[in-house]
């Protein structure tokens, strides 16, 4: 806990010692009649400094790009954003990642995550009864690109494709360790190539900081040799979110129900996970609970405070299981916690967030990330 608080303090120091750079470009002349198309490009960059027992000292940089393009759907605020960052650790680990949420003038949306990952990882086994104290450390080097490309059917309904391409190189397994004992699918790494349909219903008034509206995301991806992969399986997602104003215009109540299902022989590292910065925050490690099926529900109250600062409180419940016949309320995990927010850009509510979560069985975890959890 003390190390997590040190991480929080160091990060806040980096905020106040690092000056954000903001740039605005306006009024670009067009050749059509006398109209003028205005574009606003906002940019900020911050140092990232932190500490965790797994990585020791983290040093890196995170940037925020937010820009608006003229849209055929002016009813909803749909700014495009790109948030790249790079982190180096004193354990000689490297993480390079960038999130893209791009809205084009014709209404199409490309939401994508690109990653290059060279990082020791943890394997606890598969299921809902794994023990945080029983773990194997191994190395997983991978590159990945996943996301959706959607076309609007109406201002609120989108349809398109889901894509997921990933290559894993798994090394440094322990002799007679958990991985060699369990021999889960995917222990040798390899290629995962998946494509499938995707649908979205989005009535949120903003993608960065929604105060009201609904978000429904349903998609499927089918992996196999037909797409160049080495594993045959299916992955299915249903994600429902709702947002309300309460206690005034600066307060938001957000709900999320999410269900991830798999069929076939999915590699262990592609199985649904219950923990992490965007799921049930508080679980000691994102890989602690994972299995073929996952369901969870979470709620978060968000409050703008002063200047660029805000705060949240959250809670949630969820479970992983192999099949629906094994689902039981006695295996449900519960989490709760609180967090702080710092608006990275003056005129756009794109936040850097710090969350501290706890579980009903005595675990806790600290998160530093970009954007809201959901």
Buried (B, 14 or more C-beta within 10 A) or exposed (E): EEEBEEBBEBBBEBBEEBEBEBEEEEEEEEEEEEEEEEEBBBBBBBBBBBBBEEBBBBBBBBBBBBBBBEBEEEEBBBBBBBBBBBBBBEEEBBBBBBBBBBBBEEBBBBBBBBBBBBBBBBBBBBBBEBEBEEBBBBBBBBBBEBBBBBBBEEBBBBEBBBBBBBBBEBEEBEEEBBBEEEEBBBBEBBBBBBBBBBBBBBBBBBBBBBBBBBBBBBBBBBBBEEBEBBBBBBBBBBBBBBBEBEEEEEBBBBBBBBBBBBEBEBBBBBBBBBBBBBBBBBBBBBBBBBBBBBBBBBBBBBBBEEEBEBBBEBBBBBBBBEEEEBBEEEBBBBBBBBBBBBBBBEEBBBBBBBBBBBBEEEBBBBBBBBBBBB
